[in-house]
Amino acid sequence: MKKWKLAVVLLGCIFVLAGCSGQGSVPGEDPDAASVEDPDAYPDPNVSANGVEESGLIAANGHTSSYGMPRERKDGKVRSYLTGKWVDESIGDRRPVAVMLNNIEEAQPMSGVSAADIIYECVVERSITRLMGIFEDYDKQDKIGSVRSCRNYFVYYALELDAIYAHYGQSAYAVSLLEQDFVDNLSGLAGVGGIVYYRTSDRVAPHNAYASGKGINEGIRRMKYRTEYRNDYKGKFTFADDNETIVPNVDAFDAKVIKPGYFINEPWFEYKEEDGKYYRYQYGEPQIDDVNDEQLAVDNLILQYSSWEEVDDKGYLGFDCHAGGDMIYITKGKAEKGYWIRYDGDQGSVRYYDTEGHEIVVNQGKTWICIIQDTYGDKVEIS
């Protein structure tokens, strides 16, 4: 089996960290206005191959982009923004919750994470990865966690889904962002902390703080947060149709085993033909949710390459969440390269494009997004 060692090339994307470093972001700034060394490096997704301006964004596989388009509805159900599946309107119209999840070895196994519809993974200081689960239907979850502290770049990822952000503590670099009017968060150190979170006696602090669906809902009620998506929310993914399976076909290559290259937990994903899912491993063994004893598995993987920097001598990190860069979309045993663009500033979403400038159509189901430090792109292995 041929093994691909994939090093990132940012195609001229500048090193912009104002929105994701300790300096914070300026509300209302337009990160898409940042210049690139080569303005033709990324095809313009708004322009067709013959140079004609399109009324909507172009998507692959004969699809029209969902960007800013009304979602399908029928019989009291709506297309989920997170999975593309039909869900009850009471769930699909409600803002999701983004929960920071402890991923060090002492905190394994995790609880409730298999209920997340999207999982972000990114390194924090000392090369440890932290996860953030985006939960749509969380009401019946009694134990989610353990829950850990905020890093400001995770807040920007949560804003992509218009999610309410749940965390237990935060770095100093995240404080100014958390105080912005457009960030709704449930902090374990705030007044609602004792309502949203609880501690168990089976582990030592800080690895024993958990959230429950009941506590999250009560915290949202007490904080008087908006519970439905913003009227101008435009979504993150364009999904395949019902009974449609998308297999990457633009310069596609095999992707049965994926190693994101993180140093400490050394995770990998293995593809199973039987159900078309990627199963997660780390610390040398399957990653299990102890609530249901199931191994974590997803339908889609996205490797999102980002420029980064250390923002102080303690090793705190900053990541580019706005300027754009390379990405790899992986599903159904195949992968294709492309790039990502964030639209509409801090409260906007990243969208993904193939090398021909068409928005990638994502298979319905769960998605795992690995944020890859661009200078460590050669550590990624796909075979």
Protein Blocks (a to p, Z undefined) as FASTA:
>chain_A
ZZddddddeehpacdfklmmmnopaehiafklpccfblmlpccfkbcfkopacfbdcdee
hiacfehpacddeehiacdfklopacdfklmmpccddddddfbfklpccehklmpmbdcd
dddehhiacdddddfblmlpmbgcddddddfklmmmmmmnopacddedjdfklmmmmmpm
klccddfkbmklmmmpccdfkbccfklcccdfklmmmmmmmnopafbdcfklgbjbdcdd
ehiacddfehpacdfbccehiaklopaddddfklopacddeehiacddfklopacddfbd
cddddddddfbfnopacddfknopcddddeehiacddddddehijmlccddddfkopacd
ddedddddddddfklmmmpccZZ
